[in-house]
Amino acid sequence: MIKQFRFYILGQASSIPRYILEQIILGLCSWVPSVLGIGLRALAYRSIMKLDGTPAIESGVRIAHANGVRLGKNVYLDQGVYLHALPNGITIGDKTFIMHHTMLHVFNFRGLPQAGITIGKNCFLGEYNVIRGQGGVHIGNDVYTGPMVQMVAVNHVYQDPNRSIREQGITAQGIVIEDDVWIGANVTIVDGVTIGRGSIIGAGSVVTHDIPSYSIAVGTPAKRVKDRRELSGNHRQDAGVFFGALEEIRR
């Protein structure tokens, strides 16, 4: 029983004293609604997290291993976001928005040295994204994702049919998303994949292999169907393009 209790505690914080401190701060502040709560958390969370600026953290954001989380300037975490930073941490760059019920989950109880999640500047992760960082997930700047995108930097070994999959271990090569990538809704990106700079991944695709830079890729498995640099003038959507206050705020 004691062993299980210790495993649980260390799954939530780096030590028992850190667990007590983080749970007190989170328990007192995480539920407070509205602008009052956002202001309170921006001040109180400095004692348990690494904050480069003043984040906007909505109520109901769940955080484990808070001392492994670094937030850049003007980061926004929407309601229901879950950050689990064990052990190598989660870093979120300046002016990045993480929308509601998105999960960034490192929880590396196997001790993989490359585990962690890094997200660059000016990114937008849509609703209900799931990012598992056991093999390391590195997302560049200006990356946008639609809702329900999954990036899973871990895979199970299953070649031996005479042993349970649980007993055969995992592989974890990592995922890299380079700068200026747009990933459509319901895309799945598996372990070991790099998506090159400037690419677009169509909604519902499953990315199982590297995607070259400036690709438009779709399908299961995702395949490059076009090079963005070769689009003719007929494909450019100059008319009917809108910009709003959000773009101005995030500059």
TORLUMKOL-563765 format. One record per residue (C-alpha): y, x, z; residue number from 1. Coordinates in Angstrom, 2 decimals. Layout:
<recs>
+---------+---------+---------+-----+
:      yy :      xx :      zz :  nr :
+---------+---------+---------+-----+
:       Y :       X :       Z : NUM :
...
+---------+---------+---------+-----+
</recs>
This chain:
<recs>
+---------+---------+---------+-----+
:      yy :      xx :      zz :  nr :
+---------+---------+---------+-----+
:    0.00 :    0.00 :    0.00 :   1 :
:    2.39 :    2.84 :    0.89 :   2 :
:    1.64 :    4.56 :   -2.42 :   3 :
:    2.43 :    1.39 :   -4.37 :   4 :
:    5.64 :    0.90 :   -2.38 :   5 :
:    6.78 :    4.45 :   -3.12 :   6 :
:    5.96 :    4.03 :   -6.82 :   7 :
:    8.07 :    0.87 :   -6.91 :   8 :
:   11.03 :    2.51 :   -5.17 :   9 :
:   10.97 :    5.54 :   -7.46 :  10 :
:   10.75 :    3.19 :  -10.42 :  11 :
:   14.10 :    1.74 :   -9.37 :  12 :
:   16.01 :    4.81 :   -8.14 :  13 :
:   15.70 :    8.59 :   -7.88 :  14 :
:   15.13 :    8.55 :   -4.11 :  15 :
:   14.95 :    6.15 :   -1.18 :  16 :
:   18.57 :    6.85 :   -0.10 :  17 :
:   19.74 :    6.32 :   -3.69 :  18 :
:   17.73 :    3.09 :   -3.84 :  19 :
:   19.44 :    1.79 :   -0.70 :  20 :
:   22.92 :    2.74 :   -1.95 :  21 :
:   22.43 :    1.33 :   -5.44 :  22 :
:   20.89 :   -1.91 :   -4.19 :  23 :
:   23.76 :   -2.47 :   -1.76 :  24 :
:   26.43 :   -1.93 :   -4.45 :  25 :
:   24.57 :   -3.96 :   -7.08 :  26 :
:   23.73 :   -6.73 :   -4.61 :  27 :
:   27.33 :   -7.11 :   -3.49 :  28 :
:   28.96 :   -6.88 :   -6.90 :  29 :
:   26.59 :   -7.79 :   -9.76 :  30 :
:   26.83 :  -11.57 :   -9.31 :  31 :
:   30.63 :  -11.93 :   -9.00 :  32 :
:   31.87 :  -13.99 :  -12.00 :  33 :
:   34.92 :  -13.83 :  -14.28 :  34 :
:   37.61 :  -11.19 :  -14.58 :  35 :
:   37.51 :  -10.67 :  -10.81 :  36 :
:   33.92 :   -9.51 :  -11.03 :  37 :
:   34.60 :   -7.26 :  -14.04 :  38 :
:   37.40 :   -5.53 :  -12.12 :  39 :
:   35.30 :   -5.21 :   -8.97 :  40 :
:   32.38 :   -3.63 :  -10.82 :  41 :
:   34.67 :   -1.23 :  -12.70 :  42 :
:   35.71 :    0.16 :   -9.33 :  43 :
:   32.55 :   -0.14 :   -7.23 :  44 :
:   30.07 :    1.14 :   -9.82 :  45 :
:   31.81 :    4.52 :   -9.90 :  46 :
:   29.90 :    5.32 :   -6.73 :  47 :
:   26.50 :    4.88 :   -8.41 :  48 :
:   27.09 :    5.51 :  -12.16 :  49 :
:   28.87 :    8.03 :  -14.38 :  50 :
:   31.91 :    6.25 :  -15.82 :  51 :
:   34.22 :    8.10 :  -18.21 :  52 :
:   36.66 :    5.20 :  -18.41 :  53 :
:   36.94 :    1.59 :  -17.26 :  54 :
:   33.98 :   -0.48 :  -18.51 :  55 :
:   33.80 :   -4.25 :  -18.72 :  56 :
:   30.50 :   -5.21 :  -17.08 :  57 :
:   29.77 :   -8.93 :  -16.95 :  58 :
:   27.88 :  -10.62 :  -14.11 :  59 :
:   24.10 :  -10.51 :  -14.13 :  60 :
:   23.74 :   -7.03 :  -15.62 :  61 :
:   20.61 :   -5.43 :  -14.15 :  62 :
:   20.53 :   -1.64 :  -13.65 :  63 :
:   17.75 :    0.64 :  -12.42 :  64 :
:   18.29 :    4.36 :  -11.85 :  65 :
:   22.03 :    3.77 :  -12.03 :  66 :
:   22.79 :    7.45 :  -11.42 :  67 :
:   21.18 :    8.15 :  -14.82 :  68 :
:   23.60 :    5.86 :  -16.70 :  69 :
:   26.76 :    7.22 :  -18.33 :  70 :
:   29.27 :    4.81 :  -19.88 :  71 :
:   32.09 :    5.99 :  -22.13 :  72 :
:   35.57 :    4.54 :  -22.30 :  73 :
:   35.94 :    0.78 :  -22.88 :  74 :
:   32.21 :    0.03 :  -22.97 :  75 :
:   31.28 :   -3.66 :  -22.76 :  76 :
:   28.02 :   -4.90 :  -21.20 :  77 :
:   27.42 :   -8.62 :  -21.65 :  78 :
:   25.59 :  -10.95 :  -19.26 :  79 :
:   21.88 :  -10.31 :  -18.82 :  80 :
:   21.89 :   -6.76 :  -20.17 :  81 :
:   19.14 :   -4.61 :  -18.57 :  82 :
:   19.44 :   -0.82 :  -18.29 :  83 :
:   16.50 :    1.19 :  -16.94 :  84 :
:   17.43 :    4.87 :  -17.11 :  85 :
:   14.41 :    6.66 :  -15.55 :  86 :
:   14.27 :    9.63 :  -15.86 :  87 :
:   16.49 :   11.33 :  -18.49 :  88 :
:   19.13 :    8.66 :  -18.62 :  89 :
:   21.06 :    6.29 :  -20.86 :  90 :
:   24.36 :    7.32 :  -22.42 :  91 :
:   26.60 :    4.75 :  -24.14 :  92 :
:   29.61 :    6.02 :  -26.08 :  93 :
:   33.23 :    4.87 :  -26.13 :  94 :
:   34.07 :    1.34 :  -27.33 :  95 :
:   30.43 :    0.30 :  -27.72 :  96 :
:   29.46 :   -3.33 :  -27.09 :  97 :
:   26.00 :   -4.29 :  -25.77 :  98 :
:   25.50 :   -8.03 :  -26.13 :  99 :
:   23.68 :  -10.43 :  -23.85 : 100 :
:   20.06 :   -9.96 :  -22.80 : 101 :
:   19.69 :   -6.66 :  -24.61 : 102 :
:   17.30 :   -4.26 :  -22.88 : 103 :
:   17.61 :   -0.47 :  -22.91 : 104 :
:   14.42 :    0.67 :  -21.21 : 105 :
:   13.44 :    4.31 :  -20.70 : 106 :
:   11.08 :    3.87 :  -17.70 : 107 :
:    9.15 :    7.06 :  -18.44 : 108 :
:    6.51 :    7.09 :  -15.72 : 109 :
:    4.40 :    9.52 :  -17.81 : 110 :
:    7.03 :   12.25 :  -17.51 : 111 :
:    7.75 :   12.80 :  -21.22 : 112 :
:   10.49 :   15.45 :  -21.44 : 113 :
:   12.25 :   13.93 :  -24.47 : 114 :
:   12.62 :   10.43 :  -23.00 : 115 :
:   16.08 :    8.86 :  -22.95 : 116 :
:   18.50 :    6.67 :  -24.91 : 117 :
:   21.78 :    7.86 :  -26.39 : 118 :
:   24.16 :    5.48 :  -28.19 : 119 :
:   27.31 :    6.73 :  -29.91 : 120 :
:   30.85 :    5.43 :  -30.21 : 121 :
:   32.04 :    2.15 :  -31.75 : 122 :
:   28.56 :    0.60 :  -31.87 : 123 :
:   27.61 :   -3.05 :  -31.53 : 124 :
:   24.13 :   -4.04 :  -30.39 : 125 :
:   23.44 :   -7.72 :  -30.94 : 126 :
:   21.81 :  -10.25 :  -28.67 : 127 :
:   18.26 :   -9.73 :  -27.36 : 128 :
:   17.79 :   -6.21 :  -28.75 : 129 :
:   14.98 :   -4.18 :  -27.18 : 130 :
:   15.13 :   -0.38 :  -27.18 : 131 :
:   12.31 :    1.57 :  -25.54 : 132 :
:   13.14 :    5.23 :  -25.15 : 133 :
:    9.99 :    7.00 :  -23.96 : 134 :
:   10.05 :    9.26 :  -27.03 : 135 :
:   13.84 :    9.44 :  -27.11 : 136 :
:   16.15 :    7.14 :  -29.09 : 137 :
:   19.33 :    8.62 :  -30.55 : 138 :
:   21.81 :    6.19 :  -32.14 : 139 :
:   24.88 :    7.59 :  -33.86 : 140 :
:   28.43 :    6.30 :  -34.14 : 141 :
:   29.46 :    3.03 :  -35.84 : 142 :
:   25.97 :    1.51 :  -35.76 : 143 :
:   25.70 :   -2.29 :  -35.83 : 144 :
:   22.57 :   -4.32 :  -35.12 : 145 :
:   21.89 :   -8.03 :  -35.48 : 146 :
:   20.09 :  -10.11 :  -32.85 : 147 :
:   16.49 :   -9.44 :  -31.80 : 148 :
:   16.24 :   -5.91 :  -33.20 : 149 :
:   13.49 :   -3.77 :  -31.67 : 150 :
:   13.33 :    0.04 :  -31.58 : 151 :
:   10.15 :    1.25 :  -29.90 : 152 :
:    9.85 :    5.03 :  -29.51 : 153 :
:    6.27 :    4.99 :  -28.26 : 154 :
:    2.86 :    4.20 :  -29.71 : 155 :
:   -0.63 :    3.76 :  -28.30 : 156 :
:   -3.61 :    5.88 :  -29.30 : 157 :
:   -6.52 :    3.63 :  -30.28 : 158 :
:   -8.92 :    5.62 :  -32.50 : 159 :
:  -11.88 :    5.56 :  -30.09 : 160 :
:  -13.38 :    2.04 :  -30.16 : 161 :
:  -15.66 :    2.87 :  -27.21 : 162 :
:  -12.74 :    3.33 :  -24.81 : 163 :
:  -10.05 :    0.89 :  -23.84 : 164 :
:   -6.69 :    1.46 :  -25.50 : 165 :
:   -5.18 :    1.81 :  -22.03 : 166 :
:   -7.28 :    4.93 :  -21.41 : 167 :
:   -6.41 :    6.74 :  -24.65 : 168 :
:   -2.80 :    7.65 :  -23.93 : 169 :
:    0.31 :    7.40 :  -26.07 : 170 :
:    2.32 :    9.30 :  -28.64 : 171 :
:    6.11 :    9.43 :  -28.54 : 172 :
:    7.96 :   11.16 :  -31.38 : 173 :
:   11.34 :    9.48 :  -31.03 : 174 :
:   13.70 :    7.43 :  -33.21 : 175 :
:   16.96 :    8.58 :  -34.78 : 176 :
:   19.58 :    6.20 :  -36.21 : 177 :
:   22.32 :    8.21 :  -37.89 : 178 :
:   26.01 :    7.21 :  -38.15 : 179 :
:   27.30 :    4.11 :  -39.93 : 180 :
:   24.04 :    2.14 :  -40.12 : 181 :
:   23.76 :   -1.65 :  -40.24 : 182 :
:   20.45 :   -3.11 :  -39.05 : 183 :
:   19.89 :   -6.80 :  -39.75 : 184 :
:   18.43 :   -9.44 :  -37.44 : 185 :
:   14.79 :   -9.25 :  -36.34 : 186 :
:   14.23 :   -5.72 :  -37.64 : 187 :
:   11.51 :   -3.63 :  -35.98 : 188 :
:   11.75 :    0.17 :  -36.03 : 189 :
:    8.62 :    2.04 :  -34.95 : 190 :
:    8.21 :    5.45 :  -33.37 : 191 :
:    8.83 :    8.59 :  -35.43 : 192 :
:   11.41 :    7.06 :  -37.80 : 193 :
:   14.80 :    8.40 :  -38.85 : 194 :
:   17.25 :    6.07 :  -40.61 : 195 :
:   19.78 :    8.07 :  -42.59 : 196 :
:   23.53 :    7.82 :  -42.47 : 197 :
:   25.20 :    4.86 :  -44.12 : 198 :
:   22.02 :    2.83 :  -44.60 : 199 :
:   21.48 :   -0.93 :  -44.42 : 200 :
:   18.18 :   -2.44 :  -43.22 : 201 :
:   17.61 :   -6.02 :  -44.35 : 202 :
:   16.83 :   -8.76 :  -41.84 : 203 :
:   13.19 :   -9.10 :  -40.82 : 204 :
:   12.16 :   -5.67 :  -42.09 : 205 :
:    9.65 :   -3.39 :  -40.36 : 206 :
:   10.65 :    0.26 :  -40.67 : 207 :
:    7.59 :    2.53 :  -40.52 : 208 :
:    8.87 :    5.57 :  -42.46 : 209 :
:   12.10 :    7.55 :  -42.74 : 210 :
:   14.90 :    5.89 :  -44.73 : 211 :
:   17.15 :    8.23 :  -46.77 : 212 :
:   20.91 :    8.18 :  -46.28 : 213 :
:   22.93 :    5.39 :  -47.95 : 214 :
:   19.84 :    3.31 :  -48.64 : 215 :
:   19.54 :   -0.44 :  -48.79 : 216 :
:   15.99 :   -1.01 :  -47.52 : 217 :
:   14.04 :   -4.24 :  -47.07 : 218 :
:   10.51 :   -5.46 :  -46.53 : 219 :
:    7.37 :   -4.87 :  -44.48 : 220 :
:    7.08 :   -1.95 :  -44.56 : 221 :
:   10.73 :   -1.36 :  -45.40 : 222 :
:   11.35 :    0.32 :  -48.76 : 223 :
:   14.51 :    1.60 :  -50.37 : 224 :
:   15.61 :   -0.80 :  -53.10 : 225 :
:   19.08 :    0.54 :  -53.81 : 226 :
:   21.43 :    3.44 :  -53.16 : 227 :
:   24.76 :    2.21 :  -51.77 : 228 :
:   26.61 :    4.95 :  -53.65 : 229 :
:   25.42 :    3.53 :  -56.95 : 230 :
:   26.67 :   -0.01 :  -56.44 : 231 :
:   28.76 :   -1.23 :  -59.34 : 232 :
:   32.13 :   -2.92 :  -58.96 : 233 :
:   30.37 :   -6.28 :  -59.34 : 234 :
:   28.63 :   -5.73 :  -56.00 : 235 :
:   31.77 :   -4.94 :  -54.04 : 236 :
:   32.95 :   -7.82 :  -51.92 : 237 :
:   36.68 :   -7.18 :  -51.97 : 238 :
:   37.55 :  -10.89 :  -51.98 : 239 :
:   36.92 :  -12.98 :  -48.87 : 240 :
:   36.71 :  -10.06 :  -46.47 : 241 :
:   38.12 :  -10.78 :  -43.02 : 242 :
:   39.30 :   -8.61 :  -40.17 : 243 :
:   40.26 :   -9.85 :  -36.73 : 244 :
:   41.62 :   -8.95 :  -33.34 : 245 :
:   38.35 :   -7.31 :  -32.25 : 246 :
:   38.71 :   -4.57 :  -34.85 : 247 :
:   42.28 :   -3.96 :  -33.68 : 248 :
:   41.26 :   -3.78 :  -30.01 : 249 :
:   38.45 :   -1.30 :  -30.70 : 250 :
:   40.60 :    1.20 :  -32.63 : 251 :
+---------+---------+---------+-----+
</recs>
